[in-house]
Amino acid sequence: MNVIFLSPHFPPQFWQFCRALRDEGATVLGIGDPHEYELPEQLRHTLSGYYRVHDMDRYDEVLRAVGFLTYRHGRIDRIDSLNEHWLELEARLRDDFNMPGQRPSDTAKNRSKSSMREIFRAAGVPSTEGERITSREQASALAKKFGFPLVIKPDVGVGAARTFRVSNEDELKAALDQPFDGFIMEKFEPYPLTSFDGITDRLGRIVYCTSHVYSHGIMDVVNHRLTMHYYSRRQIPPLLEEMGRKIVKAFNVRERFFHIELFDTGDSYRALEINVRPPGGFTTDMMNYGADIDIYSLWAKVLTGKNLESWHYDRKHHVAYVGRRHGVEYQHSHDEVLRRLGEKLIWFREMPHILAGAMGDYFYLLRDADEGTLKESMALIEATK
């Protein structure tokens, strides 16, 4: 089985998907913009072939790269990146080379927030309110209907890029003075954010799932440079899992990760969006530590069609990500945090610069079987002077 992995060097832990594919017997080929000698050593030893392009955003270059690797290694069976930035590129390549997986018609549904909302409702899952902006008059009418504050963001976007809150008429006017084609306006939801995450097999059956609780939405973290934390649940609330499974089925997610974000209203949930890729940051590693599994290997087994009938896992630990930012005075120094957390701390490291705006400049991963003591550890790291 020949598998092409796009940009296999980023995020830095994603080389492990290539490692897992190789371990399952696949021939793993890479396409990226770094020179091969710039790739991490572990990744270079994992790949059976690599083609460097000058610009991954130039489709003709990537198309030629796939053609060359096909010529050298034979028919390509799968192409992926597990990276939201390349979802449409993957889909277009699959279409041109007639490969299984998400095609452009699929990404049109699961990348457009306005299209998502229609599918949520058809599946019987409550969702956020919003509409695509078509004119200043329509936007003003929506503002009157929803009331302030509002959220304006791209209908198709990555993370919280170009996403902002509008709190009054003056801010609305300023927002509408900018180009707004392709943007949507949503009613602001004052509720905490949660998620339903996992992997499906070729038939769309969920073979692994978990859930995360977030301290802040990414929009506020990016726009106000907040520190953030999030952590995994050991037990998924039944209603949340029921809604999440309905969404996975409605979007026909097959042989892929999924990351569904919902607002927790207290007595129910309201769907915000679905992403057909893993949750961001180092959440894949959090999945590993939460259940003592190898999520990279599980994905590779799914992609290579391995039998998972005997597969079993238990969510043994809550696992938390806690970010810190440069320039903030914390009550407890890094050395003190290490000393006081002890074995609860899994590891810590600098965040890649491109992710720091959303995730913090550096971070700690920690785990605990008890949610209460986990929260105490998170508070220790976050406490400021």
C-alpha positions as CSV (number, residue, x, y, z in Angstrom):
1,M,0.0,0.0,0.0
2,N,1.4,3.4,-1.0
3,V,0.4,6.4,1.1
4,I,1.4,10.0,0.4
5,F,1.6,12.3,3.5
6,L,1.5,16.0,2.8
7,S,3.8,18.3,4.9
8,P,4.8,15.4,7.1
9,H,7.1,17.6,9.1
10,F,4.3,19.7,10.6
11,P,3.0,19.8,13.3
12,P,6.2,18.3,14.8
13,Q,4.5,15.2,16.2
14,F,2.8,14.2,13.0
15,W,5.8,12.3,11.7
16,Q,4.5,9.6,14.0
17,F,1.6,9.0,11.7
18,C,4.2,8.2,9.0
19,R,6.0,6.0,11.5
20,A,2.8,4.1,12.3
21,L,2.0,3.6,8.6
22,R,5.4,2.2,8.0
23,D,5.0,-0.2,11.0
24,E,1.7,-1.4,9.4
25,G,3.5,-2.3,6.2
26,A,2.7,0.8,4.1
27,T,5.2,2.5,1.8
28,V,5.1,6.1,3.1
29,L,5.9,8.9,0.7
30,G,6.1,12.6,1.6
31,I,5.5,15.9,-0.2
32,G,6.5,19.2,1.4
33,D,8.3,22.5,1.0
34,P,11.5,21.9,3.2
35,H,14.5,20.4,1.6
36,E,14.8,16.7,2.5
37,Y,17.9,17.3,4.6
38,E,15.9,19.8,6.7
39,L,13.4,17.1,7.8
40,P,13.7,15.6,11.3
41,E,16.0,12.6,11.3
42,Q,13.2,10.2,12.5
43,L,11.0,11.3,9.6
44,R,13.7,11.0,6.9
45,H,14.3,7.4,8.1
46,T,10.5,6.7,7.9
47,L,9.8,7.9,4.4
48,S,10.5,5.7,1.4
49,G,10.4,8.7,-0.9
50,Y,10.1,12.5,-0.7
51,Y,9.4,15.2,-3.2
52,R,10.1,18.8,-2.4
53,V,8.0,21.5,-3.9
54,H,8.7,25.2,-3.7
55,D,5.2,26.2,-2.7
56,M,2.5,23.8,-1.4
57,D,-0.2,26.3,-2.3
58,R,0.6,25.9,-6.0
59,Y,-1.5,23.1,-7.1
60,D,0.4,22.4,-10.3
61,E,3.6,21.8,-8.3
62,V,1.9,19.3,-5.9
63,L,0.1,17.6,-8.8
64,R,3.4,17.0,-10.5
65,A,4.9,15.7,-7.3
66,V,2.1,13.1,-6.9
67,G,2.6,12.1,-10.6
68,F,6.4,11.7,-10.0
69,L,5.9,9.6,-6.9
70,T,3.3,7.5,-8.8
71,Y,5.9,6.9,-11.6
72,R,8.6,5.9,-9.1
73,H,6.5,3.8,-6.6
74,G,3.4,2.7,-8.4
75,R,-0.3,3.5,-7.8
76,I,-1.0,5.7,-4.8
77,D,-3.7,4.2,-2.5
78,R,-4.2,7.0,-0.1
79,I,-3.2,10.7,0.4
80,D,-3.6,12.6,3.6
81,S,-2.1,15.3,5.9
82,L,-4.5,15.4,8.8
83,N,-4.0,19.1,8.7
84,E,-6.9,21.5,8.2
85,H,-4.9,23.8,6.0
86,W,-4.5,21.1,3.4
87,L,-8.0,19.5,3.5
88,E,-9.1,21.0,0.2
89,L,-5.7,20.2,-1.5
90,E,-6.0,16.6,-0.4
91,A,-9.6,16.4,-1.7
92,R,-8.7,17.8,-5.1
93,L,-5.8,15.4,-5.5
94,R,-8.0,12.5,-4.6
95,D,-10.4,13.6,-7.2
96,D,-7.7,13.9,-9.9
97,F,-6.1,10.6,-9.1
98,N,-9.3,8.8,-8.2
99,M,-8.3,7.8,-4.6
100,P,-10.7,6.9,-1.7
101,G,-11.4,9.5,0.9
102,Q,-12.9,13.0,1.2
103,R,-13.5,14.7,-2.2
104,P,-14.3,18.3,-3.0
105,S,-18.0,17.7,-2.6
106,D,-17.4,16.5,1.0
107,T,-15.1,19.4,2.0
108,A,-17.7,21.8,0.6
109,K,-20.0,20.6,3.3
110,N,-17.7,20.0,6.2
111,R,-15.6,23.2,5.8
112,S,-18.4,25.7,5.3
113,K,-19.9,26.7,8.6
114,S,-23.2,27.7,7.0
115,S,-23.4,24.2,5.3
116,M,-22.5,22.5,8.6
117,R,-25.4,24.3,10.4
118,E,-27.9,22.8,7.9
119,I,-26.6,19.3,8.4
120,F,-26.6,19.7,12.2
121,R,-30.2,20.6,12.1
122,A,-31.2,17.8,9.7
123,A,-29.5,15.4,12.1
124,G,-31.7,16.7,14.9
125,V,-28.8,18.4,16.8
126,P,-29.3,22.0,18.0
127,S,-26.7,24.4,16.5
128,T,-25.6,28.0,16.8
129,E,-27.6,30.7,15.0
130,G,-26.1,32.6,12.1
131,E,-26.1,33.5,8.4
132,R,-23.8,34.3,5.6
133,I,-23.4,38.1,5.2
134,T,-24.7,39.3,1.8
135,S,-25.2,43.0,2.4
136,R,-24.9,45.8,5.0
137,E,-28.7,45.9,5.2
138,Q,-29.0,42.2,5.9
139,A,-26.2,42.3,8.4
140,S,-27.9,45.2,10.3
141,A,-31.1,43.2,10.3
142,L,-29.3,40.2,11.7
143,A,-27.8,42.4,14.4
144,K,-31.2,43.5,15.5
145,K,-32.5,39.9,15.4
146,F,-29.6,38.4,17.4
147,G,-28.6,41.4,19.6
148,F,-25.1,42.2,20.6
149,P,-22.5,40.8,21.0
150,L,-22.1,39.1,17.6
151,V,-19.3,37.0,16.1
152,I,-18.1,37.6,12.5
153,K,-15.9,35.1,10.9
154,P,-15.0,33.4,7.5
155,D,-17.5,30.8,6.4
156,V,-14.5,28.7,5.5
157,G,-11.5,29.4,7.7
158,V,-8.7,27.8,9.8
159,G,-8.8,28.2,13.5
160,A,-9.7,31.7,14.7
161,A,-8.1,33.6,11.8
162,R,-10.1,36.8,11.0
163,T,-12.6,35.9,13.6
164,F,-13.8,38.7,16.0
165,R,-16.5,39.8,18.3
166,V,-18.7,42.8,17.6
167,S,-20.2,44.4,20.7
168,N,-22.1,47.5,19.4
169,E,-23.3,49.5,16.4
170,D,-20.0,51.4,15.9
171,E,-18.0,48.1,15.9
172,L,-20.5,46.6,13.5
173,K,-20.2,49.6,11.1
174,A,-16.4,49.4,11.2
175,A,-16.6,45.6,10.5
176,L,-18.9,46.2,7.5
177,D,-16.5,48.9,6.1
178,Q,-14.1,46.0,5.4
179,P,-14.6,43.4,2.7
180,F,-17.1,40.9,4.1
181,D,-17.7,38.6,1.1
182,G,-17.5,35.0,2.3
183,F,-18.1,35.9,6.0
184,I,-20.9,34.8,8.3
185,M,-22.5,36.5,11.3
186,E,-23.4,34.4,14.3
187,K,-25.2,35.1,17.6
188,F,-22.6,35.1,20.4
189,E,-22.8,32.1,22.7
190,P,-21.8,32.8,26.3
191,Y,-21.4,29.1,27.2
192,P,-18.3,27.0,27.8
193,L,-16.9,25.1,24.8
194,T,-16.6,21.3,24.8
195,S,-15.7,18.7,22.1
196,F,-16.4,15.2,20.9
197,D,-13.3,13.7,19.2
198,G,-12.3,10.4,17.7
199,I,-11.6,8.2,14.7
200,T,-13.9,6.3,12.4
201,D,-13.2,3.2,10.4
202,R,-13.9,2.6,6.7
203,L,-17.5,1.9,7.4
204,G,-18.0,5.0,9.5
205,R,-18.0,3.2,12.9
206,I,-16.3,5.1,15.7
207,V,-13.4,3.0,16.9
208,Y,-12.1,5.6,19.5
209,C,-13.7,8.7,21.0
210,T,-13.0,11.1,23.8
211,S,-14.2,14.6,24.9
212,H,-12.4,17.8,26.0
213,V,-13.4,20.8,28.1
214,Y,-12.0,24.2,27.2
215,S,-11.3,27.2,29.4
216,H,-11.8,29.7,26.5
217,G,-12.8,29.7,22.9
218,I,-9.9,30.1,20.4
219,M,-11.3,33.4,19.2
220,D,-10.9,35.0,22.6
221,V,-7.5,33.3,23.2
222,V,-6.1,34.7,19.9
223,N,-7.7,38.1,20.0
224,H,-6.9,38.9,23.6
225,R,-3.7,36.8,24.1
226,L,-5.3,34.8,26.9
227,T,-3.7,31.8,28.4
228,M,-5.7,28.7,28.0
229,H,-6.1,25.2,29.2
230,Y,-8.2,22.2,28.2
231,Y,-8.5,18.7,29.5
232,S,-10.0,15.3,28.5
233,R,-12.9,13.7,30.3
234,R,-12.7,10.1,31.5
235,Q,-16.5,9.8,31.2
236,I,-18.3,11.4,28.2
237,P,-21.7,12.8,29.2
238,P,-24.3,10.5,27.5
239,L,-26.2,13.4,25.7
240,L,-23.0,14.8,24.4
241,E,-21.9,11.4,23.0
242,E,-25.4,10.8,21.5
243,M,-25.3,14.2,19.7
244,G,-21.7,13.6,18.6
245,R,-22.5,10.2,17.1
246,K,-25.4,11.7,15.2
247,I,-23.1,14.4,13.7
248,V,-20.5,11.8,12.7
249,K,-23.1,9.8,10.9
250,A,-24.8,12.8,9.3
251,F,-21.4,14.0,7.8
252,N,-20.6,10.4,6.7
253,V,-17.1,10.6,8.3
254,R,-15.2,7.5,7.2
255,E,-11.6,6.4,7.8
256,R,-10.9,9.8,9.4
257,F,-10.4,11.7,12.7
258,F,-13.2,14.0,13.7
259,H,-13.2,17.0,16.0
260,I,-16.7,18.4,16.9
261,E,-17.0,21.6,18.9
262,L,-20.2,22.3,20.9
263,F,-21.3,24.8,23.5
264,D,-22.3,23.4,26.8
265,T,-25.6,25.2,27.7
266,G,-25.9,23.4,31.1
267,D,-28.8,21.1,30.2
268,S,-27.9,20.4,26.6
269,Y,-25.4,21.2,23.9
270,R,-25.3,23.4,20.8
271,A,-23.2,22.4,17.8
272,L,-20.7,25.0,16.6
273,E,-18.6,23.1,13.9
274,I,-17.1,19.9,12.8
275,N,-13.5,19.4,11.6
276,V,-12.5,16.2,9.8
277,R,-9.0,16.1,11.2
278,P,-7.5,15.6,14.7
279,P,-7.9,18.3,17.3
280,G,-5.1,20.9,17.2
281,G,-1.9,21.3,19.2
282,F,-0.6,18.1,20.9
283,T,-4.0,16.6,21.5
284,T,-3.1,13.4,19.8
285,D,-0.5,12.9,22.5
286,M,-3.1,13.7,25.1
287,M,-5.2,10.9,23.7
288,N,-2.3,8.5,24.0
289,Y,-1.7,9.4,27.7
290,G,-5.4,9.4,28.6
291,A,-5.9,5.7,27.6
292,D,-2.4,4.4,27.4
293,I,-2.7,3.7,23.7
294,D,-0.9,4.6,20.4
295,I,-3.4,6.8,18.5
296,Y,-1.0,7.1,15.6
297,S,-1.0,3.3,15.3
298,L,-4.8,3.1,15.5
299,W,-5.2,5.6,12.7
300,A,-2.6,3.7,10.6
301,K,-4.5,0.4,11.2
302,V,-7.7,2.1,10.1
303,L,-6.1,3.5,6.9
304,T,-4.5,0.2,6.0
305,G,-7.7,-1.8,6.6
306,K,-6.5,-3.9,9.6
307,N,-9.1,-5.9,11.6
308,L,-10.0,-4.0,14.8
309,E,-12.6,-6.4,16.2
310,S,-10.4,-7.1,19.2
311,W,-9.4,-3.5,19.7
312,H,-10.3,-2.2,23.2
313,Y,-9.4,0.9,25.3
314,D,-10.2,2.5,28.6
315,R,-10.0,6.2,29.4
316,K,-7.9,5.8,32.5
317,H,-6.8,9.4,33.1
318,H,-7.8,13.0,32.6
319,V,-5.1,14.7,30.5
320,A,-4.6,18.5,30.5
321,Y,-2.9,21.0,28.3
322,V,-1.9,24.2,30.2
323,G,-0.4,27.1,28.3
324,R,1.8,30.0,29.5
325,R,2.7,33.2,27.7
326,H,6.0,35.2,27.7
327,G,5.7,38.5,29.5
328,V,3.2,37.3,32.1
329,E,4.3,37.2,35.8
330,Y,3.3,33.8,37.3
331,Q,3.1,33.1,41.0
332,H,5.1,29.9,40.6
333,S,8.3,29.6,38.6
334,H,8.9,26.9,36.1
335,D,11.2,25.0,38.5
336,E,8.6,25.2,41.2
337,V,5.9,23.9,38.9
338,L,8.2,20.9,38.0
339,R,8.9,20.2,41.7
340,R,5.3,20.4,42.9
341,L,3.7,18.5,40.1
342,G,6.1,15.6,40.2
343,E,4.8,12.5,38.4
344,K,1.6,14.3,37.4
345,L,3.6,16.2,34.8
346,I,4.0,14.3,31.5
347,W,6.3,16.8,29.7
348,F,6.6,20.5,28.8
349,R,8.0,22.3,25.8
350,E,8.0,25.5,23.7
351,M,5.1,25.8,21.3
352,P,6.0,26.2,17.6
353,H,5.7,29.9,16.8
354,I,3.0,29.4,14.2
355,L,0.7,27.9,16.9
356,A,1.7,30.2,19.8
357,G,-1.0,32.7,19.1
358,A,-3.7,30.2,19.8
359,M,-2.0,27.8,22.2
360,G,0.5,29.9,24.3
361,D,4.3,30.3,24.0
362,Y,5.0,27.2,26.0
363,F,2.9,24.5,27.7
364,Y,2.7,21.7,30.1
365,L,0.9,18.3,29.7
366,L,-0.2,16.6,32.9
367,R,-2.5,13.8,33.8
368,D,-4.4,12.6,36.8
369,A,-7.1,10.0,37.4
370,D,-9.0,12.5,39.6
371,E,-10.6,15.5,37.9
372,G,-10.5,17.6,41.1
373,T,-6.7,17.3,41.7
374,L,-6.1,17.8,38.0
375,K,-7.8,21.2,38.2
376,E,-5.7,22.1,41.2
377,S,-2.6,21.4,39.2
378,M,-3.8,23.5,36.3
379,A,-4.6,26.3,38.7
380,L,-1.0,26.1,40.1
381,I,0.5,26.6,36.6
382,E,-1.9,29.4,35.6
383,A,-1.8,31.5,38.8
384,T,-0.5,35.0,38.2
385,K,0.9,37.6,40.6
